[in-house]
Structures are given as structure tokens and as C-alpha cells.
Amino acid sequence: MQRSIKVLAIMAGATLLCLTLASTVQAQNAGTIVTPASSIQRPEDLGLRAHTNFHIFVPNVVPGVRNDSSVPPPNAETPASLACVYKLVTQVSGCPIHGTTLNPTGGFGAVAIVDAFDNPFAEQDLAAYSTQFGLPSCTKANGCFQQVYANGTQPRNDPGGWSLEIALDIEMAHAFAPNAKIILVEAGSNSFADLYHAEDVAGQMVAAAGGGTVTNSWSGGEYSGETSDDSHFKVNKVVYFASTGDSGAPEGYPAASPFVVAAGGTSIGRSGGNFTTETGWSGSGGGPSIYEPRPTYQNLIQSIVGTKRGTPDFSFDANPATGVAMYDLDGGIQWLQIGGTSVSSPALAGIVNAAGHHATSTAQELGGLYPYAKNHYTQVWRDITSGSNGHPCTTGWDFVTGIGTPITLVGK
């Protein structure tokens, strides 16, 4: 049901959270999914402007239970619970959200986050998130966190939209590569011109930091001439990531670029609090590119993708109903449960960074990853064989989750 919402008021204990949103709202499981204006793809934006790929999950009110936004939502995944699910840490039986405390480790160089507009509370958001989950402190003072205005001046703020996206991205990147420097590069607007300029700045800064990854949780529909923009994703010693979108169909660029790792989405299944299964998320963007030819690293799956670049490459938990806890102070918000492939891109960028293989490019990263996956599949990847986004999940690579989801840091 399409509905314009000027103010979404969520009563959480004594706290009234106000978001200015234009949303698609639908009931799902024990809650409601709210899509902000920044995550809506509009036809008039094609080739001109990008959108975010996150959605807020608002649990239904349970009689007698007090919702409290000053603490993480009780059923939202944490860095430790997902590190257990993806076997990045010593295993705890069932990987329960509230019984798993070992966080991911590792990271080198830098993870850069490219987003539009400004979050004036970014450092505070990251500090609150790190403290809550026992992650290493990451501040400007200790050199772990840097906030850069790509155009040289502070962009305007977009609370509840791109500002929330920024908080999500830096928190996910730090959670899964806690030893890497986090560089937030803020574009002046969500125009492709501004975002590509920010991309150039981010790539050079990561290379100067010793290499690493750049993550982009934004996307836009594919457009003729996008192949000429692939040049923004080719800095040496940098591996690029981008969200594939949340509509099921591929929402295109830059994830469709063969020089970018395309990050898709899954759903986490739990029973009695214990992890049971992982399935393809219906919103995970995936399919053959309109304009980008098949890269050589996808020759192994030529029978599936044909002559075009296929997305996604691999995936991560993205269903808002099984989403992650995050902290966002802007606009009076505190703890939320969030999903979308905006979660996938920074989390996977963190995991690949933490694997520490120091790939010199995305093509080298995927050029080694695809054949390694073929030869060591069940040991280092979880094959997602259930679920659909219009395409079915199948054994091996598919247009929903790509190779699947990462198990351990090996081969990443």
C-alpha cells in the first residue's frame, strides 16, 4: 500500500521518535516495514541521482511489554550473533542473539564509505554502537575514524534518510573490520556527479591508507553510458562494493559494474532464538545487466548469466524482519532494527577487508574468489537454495544470492 507519511511517530517507552518520511508500508511477521523517501527509486532520477537501500523494521506493540529505543531491539541481529552465523568466530551452539558475545576481528588499511549529504552525529553514532557491542573505540582522536566532505564544504543534513544510511554504513563496516580505519566520504548531494566525485576521493584515500575496500549502499537504475563511469571504480589496491537494491529486480548501477562486488540479500531463520537456516530474500536485487558485458571471472557461470554481467556476487542478511541493530542519533532516533542491501554492502566490505588478502582490484578479488569457491564451495560458502526474488534460489550460483553467503574468512 503506497502512502505518504509526513511524520511517523513511534512511541517507544517515553521516547517519541519523529521521522519525516514518504513511505511504502507493509505488515510483515510481527512488525511493519517502513521505507524512507531516500530509498525510493523514481523514474525521473534514472542516470541522474541515486537512492539508499535500507528499510526500518518497527515491531508490533506487545501488550505488557515496554518498547524502549534507548536499547537495541531485542530481536535485531548483533555483530556477535552474525559473526557466529557466518562462522567468523568460535561457534556457540545456535548462535543466539543474546547468548553470543564474540565479535569479528581483523582488518587492515581502510574501509571507506561513500554516501550523500551529511550526518553531523556520525562520530557519536559510531561511538555509541561500539560501546554497546564491545567493539574497539573508533574516533577521530585515535585516528580510526575520519569524516571528509568531498566537495570541501559540509553538505546539508538529511535526517531519517541519507543521514541514517551513513550511521548504518559506518557501524556495519566497523563491526566486521574492527581493525581497519573507517573513512566516511560525504558527497554534496545524491547526484551521480557528486557521488562519483566522492568515489574518486574515497578510492585515493583508501589507497593512501595501504589499501582496503570502498562500500556504496546506494544505487540507481542502469543507464546507457554507465560503462564510461566504470572508471570511478578502478583505483589500485582498492576493492569496491555496492548494494544490488531491494526490489528483487536488479536496481543496477554501480553494482552492475564488473569492477564492483555486487552485494545481495538473505533472510536469517531462527527457532527458539537459535539460528536454523538462511534463505534468499525476496527483495535481493539480482539479474543480468542491461549494458555491462560478462566479465571473465564469470565465465564459470556463463551458462546462467549468458553474455551479460550477472548480479549479485554474494550476499548477507538483509531482510528488515531479520535485520540488524543500529544506532542513529540524528532526528532524535536512537536504536533501530534495519534491513536492506544497505546492510549487505558495508558488512561484506568489512568481511573481505578482514580477510586481509590485499587484492589490487575488484577484478583480482573476484577473479580469485569465483574459482576458489568452485573448488572449496561447501567449506567456505553457504549455498542458499531456498527463496526467490522472481528468480529462484538454486544449488550453486543464482540471481538471488550469487555464490551464497560467506562462511569463515577463508577464500574471501
C-alpha positions in Angstrom: 0.0 0.0 0.0 1.6 3.3 -1.1 1.1 6.1 1.4 2.7 9.4 2.0 3.8 9.9 5.6 4.8 13.3 6.8 5.6 12.3 10.3 6.0 8.7 11.5 5.5 8.8 15.3 6.7 5.7 17.1 6.1 5.6 20.8 9.0 3.7 22.4 8.6 3.9 26.2 8.7 7.6 27.0 10.5 8.5 23.8 8.7 9.9 20.7 10.6 9.2 17.6 9.8 11.5 14.6 10.9 10.8 11.1 9.9 12.8 8.0 9.3 10.0 5.5 7.4 9.3 2.3 7.0 5.5 2.5 5.7 2.2 1.4 4.4 0.5 4.5 3.5 -3.2 4.7 2.9 -5.6 7.5 5.3 -8.4 7.8 5.8 -11.0 10.5 5.5 -9.3 13.9 6.0 -5.7 12.7 5.8 -3.1 9.9 8.4 -2.3 7.3 8.9 1.5 6.7 10.7 2.6 3.6 12.1 6.2 3.8 11.9 8.6 0.9 15.6 8.3 0.3 15.2 4.6 -0.6 12.5 5.0 -3.2 13.7 4.8 -6.8 12.0 7.3 -9.1 11.9 7.1 -12.9 12.9 10.8 -13.2 16.2 10.0 -11.3 17.4 7.5 -13.9 21.0 8.2 -14.7 21.0 11.4 -12.6 20.5 10.5 -8.9 20.9 7.6 -6.6 18.8 6.2 -3.7 19.6 4.4 -0.5 18.7 0.8 0.1 17.6 0.5 3.7 14.2 -0.1 5.5 13.2 0.3 9.1 11.5 -2.7 10.9 9.1 -1.5 13.6 8.0 -4.4 15.8 4.3 -4.7 16.7 3.5 -3.5 20.2 3.2 -6.4 22.5 0.7 -5.9 25.4 2.6 -5.7 28.7 6.0 -5.2 27.0 7.6 -1.8 27.0 9.4 -0.9 23.8 12.5 1.2 24.6 14.5 2.9 21.9 17.3 3.5 24.3 18.4 -0.1 23.9 18.8 -2.3 20.8 15.6 -4.0 19.6 15.5 -7.5 21.3 15.3 -9.5 18.1 17.8 -7.5 16.0 21.0 -9.2 15.0 24.3 -8.0 16.5 27.9 -8.1 15.3 28.5 -11.1 17.5 25.3 -13.1 16.5 26.1 -12.6 12.8 29.8 -13.4 13.3 28.6 -16.7 14.7 26.1 -17.3 11.9 28.8 -16.7 9.3 31.4 -18.6 11.3 33.8 -15.7 11.7 34.3 -16.6 15.3 34.4 -19.7 17.6 31.0 -21.2 17.3 28.3 -21.0 20.0 25.5 -23.6 19.7 22.6 -22.0 18.0 24.3 -18.6 17.7 21.6 -17.0 19.9 21.3 -13.2 19.6 21.6 -12.8 23.4 24.0 -15.6 24.1 26.7 -14.9 21.6 29.4 -12.3 22.6 32.4 -12.9 20.4 32.8 -10.1 17.9 34.5 -10.2 14.5 38.2 -9.4 14.4 40.7 -8.3 11.8 41.0 -5.5 9.3 43.8 -3.6 7.5 44.2 -0.3 5.8 40.8 1.3 5.5 37.2 0.8 4.7 35.7 3.9 3.0 32.0 4.7 3.0 30.6 6.9 0.2 27.3 8.5 0.9 25.4 11.6 0.1 24.7 14.6 2.4 25.9 14.9 6.0 25.4 13.2 9.3 26.6 15.7 11.9 26.4 12.9 14.6 28.4 10.3 12.7 31.2 10.0 15.2 28.8 9.9 18.2 26.7 7.2 16.5 29.8 5.0 15.9 30.9 5.6 19.5 27.5 4.5 20.9 27.4 1.5 18.7 30.9 0.4 19.5 30.4 0.8 23.3 27.1 -1.1 23.2 28.6 -4.1 21.5 32.1 -4.1 22.9 33.9 -3.1 19.6 37.2 -1.2 19.6 36.8 2.5 20.0 36.9 4.2 16.6 37.2 8.0 16.9 38.8 10.9 15.1 41.1 11.4 18.1 42.6 7.9 17.9 42.9 8.0 14.1 40.4 5.2 13.5 37.6 7.5 12.1 37.7 10.2 9.5 34.9 12.3 8.1 35.5 14.0 4.8 33.4 16.5 2.8 34.2 15.5 -0.8 33.3 19.0 -2.2 35.3 20.8 0.5 32.2 22.1 2.4 29.8 20.4 4.8 26.7 19.1 2.9 23.2 19.7 4.2 21.7 17.2 6.6 19.0 14.6 5.6 17.7 13.2 8.9 15.9 9.8 8.6 17.3 9.3 5.1 20.9 9.6 4.0 22.0 10.6 7.5 20.6 7.3 8.8 22.3 5.5 5.9 25.6 7.0 7.0 25.2 5.8 10.5 24.3 2.3 9.3 27.2 2.1 6.9 30.0 3.1 9.3 28.7 0.8 12.0 28.5 -2.3 9.8 31.9 -1.6 8.3 33.5 -1.2 11.7 31.7 -4.2 13.1 33.2 -6.6 10.5 36.6 -5.0 10.1 37.2 -3.5 13.5 40.9 -3.0 13.0 40.6 -1.1 9.8 40.4 2.7 9.6 36.9 4.0 8.8 36.8 6.8 6.3 33.4 8.5 5.7 33.3 10.5 2.4 30.2 12.6 2.1 29.1 13.7 -1.3 27.5 17.1 -1.7 24.2 15.6 -2.9 22.9 12.3 -4.2 23.5 13.2 -7.8 25.7 10.8 -9.6 28.1 13.6 -10.5 28.7 14.4 -6.7 28.8 10.7 -5.7 31.3 9.8 -8.4 33.5 12.7 -7.3 33.2 11.3 -3.7 34.1 7.9 -5.1 37.3 9.2 -6.6 38.2 10.8 -3.3 37.4 7.6 -1.3 39.5 5.4 -3.7 42.6 7.6 -3.4 42.3 7.9 0.4 42.0 4.1 0.8 45.0 3.5 -1.5 47.0 6.0 0.6 46.0 4.2 3.8 47.6 1.0 2.4 44.6 -0.4 0.5 41.3 -1.9 1.5 37.7 -1.6 0.4 35.1 1.1 -0.5 31.4 0.4 0.1 28.4 2.1 -1.6 25.0 1.3 -0.2 23.3 3.5 -2.8 22.2 2.6 -6.3 20.2 3.7 -9.3 18.7 2.1 -12.4 21.1 1.2 -15.1 21.5 3.8 -17.8 23.2 3.9 -21.3 26.7 5.2 -20.9 27.2 3.7 -17.4 30.2 1.7 -18.8 32.1 5.0 -19.1 31.5 5.6 -15.4 33.2 2.3 -14.5 36.4 4.4 -14.4 35.4 5.6 -10.9 35.9 2.1 -9.5 39.4 1.3 -10.7 41.9 2.7 -8.1 44.8 0.3 -7.5 44.8 -1.6 -4.1 41.0 -1.0 -3.7 38.1 -3.4 -3.9 34.7 -1.8 -4.4 31.3 -3.0 -3.2 27.7 -1.8 -3.9 24.2 -2.8 -2.9 22.1 -4.6 -5.6 18.9 -3.0 -4.5 15.8 -4.1 -2.6 13.1 -4.6 -5.2 14.0 -8.1 -6.3 14.9 -6.8 -9.8 18.4 -5.5 -10.3 18.4 -1.8 -9.5 21.5 -1.6 -11.4 24.4 0.7 -11.0 27.1 0.7 -9.7 26.5 -2.9 -8.5 26.2 -4.0 -12.2 29.7 -2.7 -12.9 32.2 -5.6 -13.4 34.6 -3.5 -11.3 32.3 -3.7 -8.2 31.4 -6.5 -5.9 27.6 -6.8 -6.1 26.1 -7.3 -2.6 22.8 -9.2 -2.4 20.5 -10.1 0.5 19.2 -13.1 2.5 16.9 -13.8 5.4 18.0 -15.3 8.7 15.8 -18.1 10.1 15.6 -18.7 13.8 13.6 -21.0 16.1 13.5 -20.5 19.8 16.2 -17.9 19.3 18.6 -20.3 17.6 19.8 -19.9 14.1 18.3 -22.6 11.9 18.6 -21.6 8.2 19.3 -18.9 5.7 17.2 -18.3 2.6 17.2 -15.9 -0.3 15.4 -12.6 0.5 12.6 -11.6 -1.9 14.0 -8.1 -2.1 17.5 -9.0 -3.1 18.3 -7.3 -6.4 19.7 -9.7 -9.0 19.7 -10.5 -12.6 21.7 -9.9 -15.8 22.9 -6.4 -16.5 21.4 -4.4 -19.4 24.6 -2.8 -20.6 27.6 -4.4 -18.9 29.2 -7.4 -20.6 30.0 -10.6 -18.8 33.4 -10.2 -17.0 36.0 -13.0 -17.4 35.6 -14.0 -13.8 32.0 -15.0 -14.5 32.9 -17.3 -17.4 32.5 -20.2 -14.9 28.7 -19.3 -14.8 28.3 -18.4 -18.4 25.5 -20.9 -18.8 23.5 -18.9 -16.2 24.4 -15.3 -17.0 24.9 -15.5 -20.7 26.7 -12.6 -22.3 25.9 -10.1 -19.6 27.3 -9.3 -16.1 25.2 -11.2 -13.5 24.4 -9.9 -10.0 24.8 -10.4 -7.1 28.2 -11.8 -6.5 27.5 -12.9 -2.9 25.1 -11.9 -0.1 24.5 -11.1 3.6 21.4 -10.9 5.9 19.3 -8.1 4.5 15.6 -8.8 5.3 14.4 -6.0 7.6 12.4 -8.5 9.6 15.6 -10.4 10.4 17.7 -7.2 10.3 20.5 -5.7 12.4 20.5 -3.3 15.4 21.9 0.1 14.6 22.2 3.5 16.4 21.3 6.8 14.9 21.1 9.9 17.0 20.0 12.3 14.2 16.4 13.5 14.5 16.0 12.1 18.0 16.3 8.4 16.8 18.4 6.0 18.9 18.3 2.2 18.4 16.5 0.7 15.4 16.2 -2.6 13.5 17.3 -2.1 9.9 17.4 -4.2 6.8 18.0 -3.9 3.1 21.1 -4.4 0.9 22.4 -1.3 2.5 23.4 -3.7 5.3 25.0 -6.2 2.9 27.4 -3.9 1.2 29.3 -2.4 4.2 29.2 -5.8 6.1 30.7 -7.7 3.2 33.2 -4.9 2.5 34.2 -5.4 6.2 34.5 -9.1 5.9 36.6 -9.0 2.8 38.8 -6.4 4.4 39.2 -8.5 7.5 40.2 -11.5 5.3 43.3 -9.5 4.6 44.2 -10.7 1.1 45.2 -7.2 -0.1 43.7 -7.6 -3.6 44.9 -5.0 -6.0 41.5 -4.6 -7.7 37.9 -5.8 -7.6 38.6 -7.9 -10.8 41.5 -9.6 -9.0 39.4 -10.2 -5.9 36.5 -11.8 -7.8 38.9 -13.4 -10.3 40.3 -15.4 -7.4 37.1 -15.8 -5.4 35.0 -17.4 -8.2 37.4 -20.3 -8.9 38.2 -20.8 -5.3 34.5 -21.0 -4.5 34.2 -23.7 -7.2 36.9 -25.8 -5.7 36.2 -25.3 -2.0 32.5 -24.4 -2.1 30.9 -26.2 0.9 33.8 -25.4 3.2 33.8 -21.6 2.7 30.4 -20.7 1.4 26.8 -21.4 2.4 24.8 -22.3 -0.6 21.4 -20.7 -0.4 19.0 -23.0 -2.2 15.6 -21.7 -0.9 13.8 -18.4 -1.6 13.1 -16.3 -4.6 13.2 -12.7 -5.9 11.4 -13.6 -9.1 14.4 -15.8 -9.9 14.6 -18.9 -7.8 17.5 -19.8 -5.4 19.2 -22.9 -6.8 22.1 -25.1 -6.0 25.3 -23.1 -6.8 25.3 -19.6 -8.2 21.9 -17.8 -8.8 20.4 -14.4 -9.4 19.2 -14.1 -5.8 22.3 -14.6 -3.7 25.1 -15.1 -6.2 27.6 -17.6 -4.8 25.8 -17.6 -1.5 26.9 -16.2 1.9 30.4 -16.2 3.4 31.4 -18.9 5.9 34.7 -18.0 7.6 37.2 -15.5 6.2 38.9 -18.2 4.1 38.8 -17.5 0.3 37.4 -14.1 0.7 
